[in-house]
Amino acid sequence: MRLVQVAQRAIDLDRAEDFYARLIGMRSIARFDEAGLLFFDLAGTRLLLDRNAPSTLVYLQVDNVHEALERVGAEVVSPPHVIFHHDDDALGPVGYDEWQAFIRDSEGNTIGLIAFQRP
């Protein structure tokens, strides 16, 4: 079994498409204006931005949370901080620190950003 799709609320598809294209670093893969649906591909899992979906807390892996914040220019809910050092590979790569930051997207949803970096 694998996760195929995650839906996130997006009222304004143009605004959401611009925000997520900057955050993810790629354009959307499909858009259906009448239905209010916009899709991005996240390494084989679809991120669906949907006018009728509820808000969810989505965590996205980025190379560096500080650089992602600069690139996107979003409201920071919680600044970058190390939440965990991985001594084994149960939750992340051994020997790496897990950095997280939380931002508000263009539609008011909270998004978690995660990066695994050497200390």
Residue pairs with C-beta under 8 A, 6 or more apart in sequence:
2 44
2 45
3 45
4 45
4 46
5 45
5 46
5 47
5 48
6 45
6 46
6 47
6 48
6 56
6 58
7 48
7 49
7 50
7 53
7 56
8 47
8 48
8 49
8 50
8 53
8 55
8 56
8 58
8 105
8 107
8 109
9 49
9 50
9 51
9 52
9 53
9 54
9 55
9 56
9 107
9 109
10 16
10 36
10 38
10 49
10 50
10 51
10 53
10 106
10 107
11 51
11 107
12 106
12 107
13 31
13 33
13 36
13 38
13 49
13 51
15 106
15 107
16 38
16 49
16 105
16 106
16 107
17 28
17 31
17 38
17 49
18 106
19 72
19 74
19 105
19 106
19 107
20 28
20 40
20 47
20 49
20 105
21 27
21 28
22 71
22 72
22 73
23 60
23 68
23 71
23 72
23 74
23 105
23 111
24 40
24 42
24 47
24 60
25 71
26 40
26 41
28 38
28 39
28 40
29 39
29 40
29 41
29 46
30 37
30 38
30 39
31 37
31 38
31 39
32 38
36 50
36 51
36 52
37 48
37 49
37 50
37 51
38 48
38 49
38 50
39 46
39 47
39 48
39 49
40 46
40 47
40 49
41 47
42 60
47 58
49 107
55 107
55 108
55 109
55 110
56 109
57 109
57 110
57 111
57 112
58 109
58 111
58 112
59 100
59 111
59 112
59 113
59 114
60 111
60 112
60 113
60 114
61 113
61 114
61 115
61 116
62 68
62 113
62 114
62 115
63 115
64 99
64 115
64 117
65 80
65 99
65 100
65 101
65 113
65 114
65 115
66 80
68 101
68 113
68 115
69 76
69 80
69 101
69 103
69 113
72 103
74 103
74 104
74 105
74 106
74 111
75 103
75 104
76 101
76 102
76 103
77 102
77 103
77 104
77 110
78 100
78 101
78 102
79 101
80 99
80 100
80 101
80 113
81 99
81 100
81 101
82 97
82 98
82 99
83 98
83 99
83 100
84 91
84 92
84 97
84 98
85 96
85 97
85 98
85 119
86 92
86 93
86 94
86 95
86 96
86 97
86 98
86 116
87 94
88 94
91 98
92 98
92 116
93 116
95 118
95 119
96 116
96 117
96 118
96 119
97 116
97 117
97 118
97 119
98 114
98 115
98 116
99 114
99 115
99 116
99 117
100 112
100 113
100 114
101 112
101 113
102 110
102 111
102 112
102 113
103 110
103 111
103 113
104 110
104 111
105 111
